[in-house]
């Protein structure tokens, strides 16, 4: 899937997310925010200018969120995104209100809607995580910038002695020894760290393989 396809899924299938920002004391704060619009490069949401969420967005220019769809854990698709945000004001507000008419029940008059302003998530990276698949499916993506070199992934270095301890400990059986140096199939990895914990020679490292 492309980032644009994931954005469409977040807007149309997930819609309601939990967003995280950081307050003046450096403490995390979460709130429920709907993703109300998407295009090929960005996501859009709105908030009121009097809210603490607005002040934190303006101060930091950064947000992270997770949204989920599924009846239970094993049928769940989760999308997590973190990235830079900027206020674009009311230029796109009418479009967001037209696509999300329930907002007229919350801000019912033109005067009350003057408090609303639109934010754009325009650069960042994210992860798709699908527990409904067997084995599980996950992958990372970026938008507006290359994918960062650091990540949650584990990979096996040339220090490996081929003892297969990691293969035995892997709950998803996603370590492939068929091609010489063993390879972790990232699209099925849980990032549990069992492989690193059991490796007797420290051949498993965390972070995206360069």
Buried (B, 14 or more C-beta within 10 A) or exposed (E): EEBBEBBBBBBEEBBEBBBBBBEEEEEEEBBEBBBBBBEEBBBBBBBBEEEEBBBBBBEEEBBBBBBBBBEEEEEBBBBBBBBBBBBBEEEBBEEBBEBBEEBEEEBEEEEEBEBBBBBBBBBBBBBBBBBBEEBBBBEBBBBBEEEEEEBBBBBBEEEBEEEEBBBEBBEBEBBBBEEEEBBBEBBBBBBEEBBBEBBEEEBBBBEBBE
